[in-house]
Amino acid sequence: MRAITYGRFGGPDVLQLTDLPTPKVGPDSVLVRVHAASVNPVDWKVREGYLDQVMDTVFPAVPGWDVAGVVEQVGLDTPEFQVGDEVFGYVRKDLVGGEVAGGTFAELVAAPVRTLSRKPAAWSFEEAAAVPLAGLTAYQTIHRAGVRPEHTVLVHAAAGGVGSFAVQIARSMGARVIGTASEQNHEYLRELGAEPVTYGKGLADRVRALAPEGVDVVLDYVGGESLDSVPDVLREGGTVASITDARARDEFGGHYVWVRPDVADLTELARLGDAGDLKPEIAEVFDLADAATAHERSQSGHVRGKIVVRM
């Protein structure tokens, strides 16, 4: 099968299109014929070795954790799926690379059933591939923070891959959402149902102008200066959750979240998709052979929505 691999840590130039054997399928896994995968910032961070202290890497490694495709073979004990099922998932394993931990930038991937759900009919394979990691991140931070319908929620980086999902999920719950973004993305946020504010100096004053008593929840998807405004915008008893900055937990008593594969959460995202309450924003679609360019675009940091790689 064709796959993208890298044999050492480094920049996008280490990514190569190669041929690999078909993955073995474990008892609780299925073999997925990949139609599309997507790029997340963590993919190039893993490729550059930034996560080497928390995750072991065996070379050659295949990048990618997001997938959408069709079940081609089932394991010995996988009653959840059968051949021909259309699925999507966050196929993160405990090891990066090697024969048993191939990533999703390949024509075939062996995926544990704990990482997959059925693809909603409302999404194309490209749209479904754009959702798992970013959608689960948004969903799990929202629920960890205890968002309720009566809450006002401040979403940092609201036009980004994770933030745009968080806006839609929180709005589907009935919450009021204020989102930070550059001016050029304000109309996009309004379309998603958020009230946009420009990030940067004076942010707290702009948020307080919209929510004089403060917000109930801060969802941080960018870190750094975004958390500096927490004392000025969060009402007493409010909650903050971040995926990038441990200060959310250590300084503000909130939550520091690392996304997990979760079938029930994926299934809920699929339900929201079929209901029309969750629609992925796709920035660009690349062919598998152009995976290095896809990584470069993601690493530039100037992308609204998700970058997808199709087989």
C-alpha positions in Angstrom: 0.0 0.0 0.0 1.0 3.6 -0.5 1.8 5.6 2.6 3.6 8.7 3.8 6.5 7.9 6.2 9.4 9.6 7.9 12.5 7.9 9.1 13.7 10.7 11.5 12.4 13.8 13.2 12.6 16.9 11.2 10.7 19.4 8.9 8.2 18.6 6.2 11.0 17.4 3.9 11.4 14.2 5.9 8.0 13.0 4.7 8.2 10.5 1.8 5.7 8.6 -0.3 6.6 4.9 0.1 5.2 1.4 -0.2 4.4 -0.5 3.0 2.9 -4.0 3.8 -0.8 -4.2 4.6 -1.2 -3.7 8.3 -2.0 -6.7 10.5 -5.5 -6.6 12.0 -5.7 -7.3 15.8 -8.6 -9.1 17.4 -10.3 -5.8 18.5 -9.4 -3.8 15.3 -10.7 -3.4 11.8 -8.8 -2.6 8.6 -10.0 0.6 7.1 -9.6 1.6 3.4 -8.7 5.2 3.9 -10.6 7.8 1.8 -9.3 10.9 3.6 -7.3 12.0 6.5 -6.6 15.4 8.0 -3.7 17.4 9.3 -3.6 18.7 12.9 -0.9 20.9 14.6 0.0 17.9 16.7 1.0 16.0 13.6 3.9 18.2 12.7 4.8 18.6 16.4 5.1 14.8 16.6 7.0 14.8 13.3 9.5 17.3 14.7 10.0 15.3 18.0 8.3 17.7 20.4 6.2 14.9 21.9 9.1 12.4 22.2 9.2 12.6 26.0 5.5 11.5 26.3 5.1 9.2 23.3 7.6 6.6 22.0 8.3 6.7 18.3 9.4 3.8 16.1 10.7 4.6 12.7 9.6 4.5 10.0 6.5 6.4 11.3 3.3 7.1 9.4 1.8 10.5 10.4 -1.9 11.2 11.0 -4.5 10.3 13.6 -7.7 11.4 11.8 -9.4 9.1 9.3 -12.5 8.5 7.3 -13.0 5.5 5.1 -14.6 2.1 4.7 -14.1 -1.1 6.7 -12.3 -3.7 4.5 -11.6 -6.4 7.0 -12.7 -7.1 10.6 -10.8 -8.6 13.5 -11.7 -11.7 15.4 -14.0 -9.9 17.9 -15.4 -6.7 16.4 -19.2 -7.0 16.5 -19.4 -3.2 16.3 -18.6 -3.2 12.5 -18.8 -5.2 9.4 -17.1 -5.0 6.0 -18.5 -2.1 4.0 -19.3 0.2 6.9 -18.4 3.8 6.4 -16.5 5.0 9.5 -14.5 7.9 10.8 -12.3 8.2 13.9 -9.4 9.4 15.9 -6.9 6.6 15.6 -4.4 7.6 18.2 -2.4 4.7 19.7 0.1 4.6 22.5 3.0 4.3 20.2 3.9 6.4 17.1 5.2 4.4 14.1 6.2 0.8 13.7 4.2 -2.1 12.2 1.5 -2.0 14.9 1.0 1.8 15.1 0.7 3.1 11.6 -0.9 6.4 11.1 -3.7 7.4 8.8 -1.7 8.9 5.9 -1.9 5.6 4.2 -4.2 3.7 1.9 -5.0 1.2 4.8 -4.9 1.6 8.5 -5.6 -1.0 11.3 -7.9 0.9 13.7 -9.0 -0.3 17.1 -12.8 -0.2 17.4 -12.5 2.1 20.5 -11.3 4.8 18.1 -14.1 4.6 15.5 -17.7 5.5 14.9 -20.0 5.3 11.9 -19.6 8.2 9.5 -22.7 10.4 9.3 -24.5 10.5 6.0 -24.5 14.3 6.0 -20.7 14.5 5.7 -18.5 13.6 2.8 -15.4 11.5 3.5 -13.3 14.7 3.4 -15.6 16.4 5.9 -15.7 13.4 8.2 -11.9 13.2 8.2 -11.7 16.9 9.3 -13.7 16.3 12.4 -12.3 13.6 14.8 -9.3 15.1 16.7 -10.5 18.8 16.6 -14.2 17.9 17.1 -13.4 15.6 20.1 -11.1 18.3 21.5 -13.9 20.8 21.4 -16.5 18.4 22.7 -14.4 17.2 25.6 -13.3 20.6 26.8 -16.9 21.8 26.7 -18.1 18.9 28.8 -15.1 19.0 31.1 -15.9 22.7 31.8 -19.5 21.9 32.5 -21.1 24.2 29.9 -24.8 24.5 30.3 -27.6 26.2 28.2 -27.7 29.3 30.4 -24.0 29.9 30.2 -22.1 32.6 28.4 -18.9 31.0 26.9 -15.8 32.8 25.7 -14.0 30.8 23.0 -10.4 31.8 22.2 -9.3 31.1 18.6 -12.9 30.6 17.7 -12.3 30.6 13.9 -9.7 27.8 14.1 -10.1 24.1 13.6 -11.0 23.3 17.3 -12.6 26.7 18.1 -15.1 26.6 15.2 -16.3 23.2 16.4 -16.5 24.5 20.0 -18.7 27.4 18.9 -21.1 25.1 17.0 -21.3 22.5 19.8 -21.9 25.1 22.5 -24.5 26.9 20.4 -26.3 23.5 19.8 -26.5 23.2 23.6 -28.2 26.6 23.9 -25.2 28.5 25.3 -24.3 32.1 24.3 -20.9 32.2 22.7 -18.4 35.0 22.4 -15.4 34.2 20.2 -12.0 35.8 19.7 -10.7 36.1 16.1 -9.1 38.5 13.7 -11.4 41.0 12.0 -11.4 39.1 8.8 -13.1 36.1 10.5 -15.8 38.0 12.3 -18.5 37.4 9.7 -17.6 33.7 9.7 -18.1 33.6 13.5 -21.5 35.3 13.1 -22.5 32.6 10.7 -21.6 30.0 13.3 -23.7 31.8 15.9 -21.0 33.5 17.9 -20.5 37.2 18.8 -17.0 38.1 17.6 -14.4 40.1 19.4 -10.9 41.0 18.2 -8.1 39.5 20.3 -5.1 41.5 21.5 -4.8 44.6 23.7 -8.1 45.7 25.3 -9.7 42.2 24.9 -11.1 42.2 28.5 -12.8 45.5 27.9 -14.4 44.3 24.7 -15.6 41.1 26.3 -17.0 43.0 29.3 -18.8 45.3 26.9 -20.8 42.3 25.7 -21.0 40.5 29.0 -20.8 43.1 31.8 -21.0 40.5 34.6 -18.3 38.3 33.0 -18.5 35.0 31.2 -19.2 31.6 32.8 -16.7 29.6 30.9 -13.5 30.3 29.1 -12.4 27.8 26.5 -8.8 28.4 25.4 -7.4 26.9 22.2 -4.4 29.1 21.7 -2.7 29.7 25.1 -0.2 32.4 26.0 -1.8 35.9 26.3 -5.3 34.5 25.9 -5.2 33.2 29.5 -3.8 36.5 30.8 -7.3 38.0 30.6 -9.0 35.3 32.6 -9.1 37.2 35.9 -10.8 40.1 34.1 -13.4 38.3 32.1 -14.4 35.2 34.2 -17.2 35.7 36.7 -16.8 34.4 40.2 -17.4 30.7 40.2 -16.7 30.4 36.5 -14.5 27.7 34.8 -11.6 27.8 32.4 -10.4 24.9 30.2 -7.3 24.9 28.0 -5.6 22.5 25.6 -2.4 24.4 25.4 -1.6 26.0 28.8 -1.5 24.2 32.2 -2.1 27.6 33.9 -5.8 26.9 33.3 -5.6 24.1 35.9 -2.6 25.2 38.1 -3.3 28.9 38.4 -7.1 29.2 37.8 -8.3 25.9 39.2 -9.8 24.8 35.9 -8.9 22.1 33.4 -6.0 21.2 31.2 -7.3 18.8 28.6 -5.5 16.3 26.3 -8.1 14.8 23.9 -8.9 11.1 24.1 -10.4 8.7 21.6 -14.0 8.1 22.7 -16.6 6.2 20.8 -19.6 7.8 22.6 -18.2 11.3 21.9 -17.6 10.5 18.2 -21.1 9.2 17.9 -22.5 12.4 19.4 -20.4 14.4 16.9 -21.9 12.3 14.1 -25.4 12.9 15.4 -24.8 16.7 15.5 -23.5 16.4 11.9 -26.6 14.6 10.7 -28.8 17.1 12.5 -27.1 20.0 10.7 -25.7 21.4 13.9 -22.0 20.7 13.1 -20.4 21.4 9.8 -16.7 21.2 9.2 -14.8 24.0 7.5 -12.3 22.7 5.0 -9.5 25.1 4.0 -7.7 22.9 1.4 -7.6 19.4 0.2 -4.3 17.8 -0.9 -3.4 14.5 -2.6 -1.4 12.0 -0.5 1.7 12.6 -2.5 1.5 16.3 -1.4 1.4 15.5 2.3 4.6 17.6 2.9 2.9 20.7 1.5 -0.2 20.0 3.6 2.1 19.9 6.7 3.7 23.2 5.6 0.3 24.9 5.3 -0.8 23.7 8.7 2.5 24.8 10.3 2.1 28.3 8.8 -0.7 28.9 11.3 -2.6 31.0 8.8 -5.4 28.6 8.0 -9.1 28.8 8.8 -10.7 25.4 9.1 -9.0 22.0 8.4 -6.5 20.7 5.9 -7.5 17.4 4.4 -5.4 14.8 2.6 -7.2 12.4 0.3 -6.1 9.0 -1.0 
